[in-house]
Amino acid sequence: MALQLRVCYSKKDFIIFIAGDEWLFLKKTIHHRHAVTMKQLKTLLFVVLSLPFFSLAQNYQPGTVVNSKGDTLHGFINYSEGADNPKRISFKSDPSGAVVRLKVNDVKYFNVSVGYLAEYQRYEGPVSTDFTEINHLYIGRDTGFRIDTVFLKIVQRGKNLTLFSFTDDIKERFFIAKNPWDTPVELVYRIYYNSNEENGRDRTVYENTFKKQLYQIANDSNTITTFLNNYINESEYRERNIVYIVSKINGYSETDASKSNLSKPRAINKVLAIVGILVIVGAVIDGFIALNSH
């Protein structure tokens, strides 16, 4: 939701007008002509600075839910673009309706319209638990996994392959499925240390099984080329690399791929807008204090 901020002040008066859902809240706090002490000014500043974060936290957008019974529900979902894989969602049948909180076991699929269609699908199965962050590596190969039920984010749909992502506090993972009815399979990537130094050489082992998985699918779908084969061999386990490969397997041009979701804008734009508001309000407060100090 867009906020409009207008500030008027003089030596005796300080008035802030904010247009938006929060206006009724501020109207109780700020009267049309109200002299402000320093203590009141600090309270007022806290309220104003809190509003953008409150607005960001409550972000209901049009969406659709398919529940565990297969029923389709249309309404509004509280969605933050920075949350890659939510564990639960808050749903309203209409903007003023009661909030219904749905866990992953209650939902098969949901989507949210946020300038593009953000889609999530329930997945039940193995999720790898080995670390791939260079500062958290172990000695020896770790094939550990857990059986979990999570929401996978649908990164791209195509005629030959659907790409999913799942991120938690351990790492980011990618999953693929050839057909809509297939259970997604994780693209495997491991990095670990050998148990012993080998003649002083680098003992870090990179297990790039995901390259073999993607090559096999490209070959089976008759989309493999010399260029794609070389690109797969040189790729890293990163979204931009894997999305490019999947786009080629699905026969997308660069224009088609850009429309098929790929990397969407994060919440950074909203954060920058909030910072802008903070800077403006801070400058206004400084001006008010300077006027009253003379």
BELJONOR-V784997 format. One record per backbone hydrogen bond with DSSP energy under -1.0 kcal/mol. CO is the residue of the C=O (numbers start at 1). NH is the residue of the N-H. If there is no record, write none. Layout:
# BELJONOR-V784997
((CO NH) (CO NH))
This chain:
# BELJONOR-V784997
((4 19) (6 17) (8 15) (13 10) (15 8) (17 6) (19 4) (20 23) (22 26) (23 27) (26 29) (26 30) (37 41) (38 42) (39 43) (40 44) (41 45) (42 46) (43 47) (44 48) (45 49) (46 50) (47 51) (50 54) (51 55) (52 56) (53 57) (54 58) (59 79) (61 77) (62 113) (63 75) (64 111) (65 73) (66 108) (66 109) (67 70) (71 67) (73 65) (75 63) (76 92) (77 61) (80 83) (87 104) (89 102) (90 78) (91 100) (92 76) (94 97) (100 91) (102 89) (103 106) (106 68) (108 122) (109 66) (110 120) (111 64) (112 118) (116 114) (118 112) (119 154) (120 110) (121 152) (123 150) (125 148) (127 146) (133 136) (138 193) (144 129) (146 127) (148 125) (150 123) (152 121) (153 165) (155 262) (156 163) (162 177) (163 155) (163 156) (164 175) (165 153) (166 173) (171 168) (173 166) (174 187) (175 164) (176 185) (177 162) (179 182) (185 176) (188 210) (190 207) (192 205) (193 140) (198 201) (203 194) (205 192) (207 190) (208 211) (209 213) (210 214) (211 215) (212 216) (213 217) (214 218) (215 219) (216 220) (217 221) (218 223) (218 224) (219 222) (225 229) (226 230) (227 231) (228 232) (229 233) (230 234) (236 238) (238 242) (239 243) (240 244) (241 245) (242 246) (243 247) (244 248) (245 249) (246 250) (247 252) (253 257) (254 258) (260 262) (267 271) (268 272) (269 273) (270 274) (271 275) (272 276) (273 277) (274 278) (275 279) (276 280) (277 281) (278 282) (279 283) (280 284) (281 285) (282 286) (283 287) (284 288) (285 289) (286 290) (287 291) (288 292))
